[in-house]
Amino acid sequence: MKTETQASADLSHIAQMIEDIHIAMLTTIEPDGALASRPMAPLEMDAHGAIWFFTDLRSSKVEHLKVANLAFTDMTHGTYVSLSGCGEIDTDRDHIERLWTPMAKPWFPDGPASEALALLKFVPNVADYWDASSSRMVRAFSLNASAVTGKPIAMGEHGSHTGLSSSVTIREGAS
């Protein structure tokens, strides 16, 4: 994912944690209240913290972006990030061209000119993160020590960043 220089320290922290994670799970709320999740490949985190994806305009998710969550997991490095926010659809062809990658061709065979191709802009408001990026050996030792002592042992940093969308422009009725 391409990551631009962020507008705040909190967004920079999140960008650093997720920039090398190639798949996120996007969760939305269906009309019946059920949660629906699907894997998405992030293309860009813009300077205001919005995360951009390609999407198909025919997908049901485009109607359910008012409340959404993105979950990023890097088990190798012990990094987990959950972003709560909302999404909007953008059909700006120049932006689509700029973000185009041949990896999207199986879904959009006509390339950036595919009629159903649009951008999904995810605007985060709250980020929860768990960063246990110390070595696997340290994490394994901590787990074993915790099991033996019966006491939880700190396995890294956990925290939240709130108010992230205050620096992101959300357009009503974006097309």
Secondary structure, 3 states (H helix, E strand, C coil): CEECCCCCHHHHHHHHHHCCCCCEEEEEECCCCCEEEEEECCCEECCCCCEEEEEECCCHHHHCCCCEEEEEEECCCCEEEEEEEEEEEECCHHHHHHHCCHHHCCCCCCHHHCCCEEEEEEEEEEEEEEECCCCHHHHHHHHHHHHHHCCCCCCCEEEEECCHHHHCCCCCCCC
